[in-house]
Amino acid sequence: MTHSHTSLADRIVDTAVELAEQSSWEKLYLHQVAATLDITLDELRQHFAVKDELVEAWYDRADRTMLQAAAHPGFDSLSYRTRLHTLIMAWLDFLATHKTVSRDMLLYKLEPAHIHLQIQGLLRISRTVQWLREAAGMDSTHLQRIAEETGLTGIYLKTFAYWLFDSSDQQAKTRTFLDRRLAQAESLSNIFFNHKTAEAAAQESAQHSITPG
């Protein structure tokens, strides 16, 4: 794909989100996006065949932001608990730039008439959790991998659900909520934390500053 095509695809997503902010995702139509960008519907279709592909592109950006957080210097020296907190909050912080639209997109997927979108929504959750594990460096296999995925999916979804209705500044309540869920997982089992290095354990207390008291 050429740079110009990528640029247009990004502009389409940006425009769709901005227009949805003015009304809602439900009331957004692709012909409005095309008209705003002064392109034809066929030009838009070459990048996004259906409206839901715009949702996927938006959440792909959140995944990308999460992966970029894992590339920060010193990330690998953190404990798994701190890594997971950092990654999940990076994902949510991106969506927070257009929180209402992000929430509307989710509700759009969950409408009873949109069974095909609900299936895609489940695949989206699975894909994000897989990237979350990769970014955190979780390399377990077999039964432990299954346990990790199940536990991490639960923490991720509970935190996401809490975040949807969190109006606190800088998602402070969500940060605390997530830290408590991870601390609970740490106290109940070693699923996520059995590879913690001595250096990472020593740094964890210092890293608690990422979570407001």
Buried (B, 14 or more C-beta within 10 A) or exposed (E): EEEEEEEBBEBBBBBBBBBBBEEBBEEBEBEBBBBBBEBEEEEBEEBBEEBBBBBBBBBBBBBEBBBEBBEEEEBEEBBBBBBBBBBBBBBBBBBBEBBEBBBBBBEBBEEEEBEEBBEBBEEBBEBBBBBBBEBBEBEBEEEEEEBBBEBBBEBBEEBBEBBBEBEEEEBEBBBBBBBEBBBEBBEEEEBBBEEBEEEBEEBBEEBEEEBEE
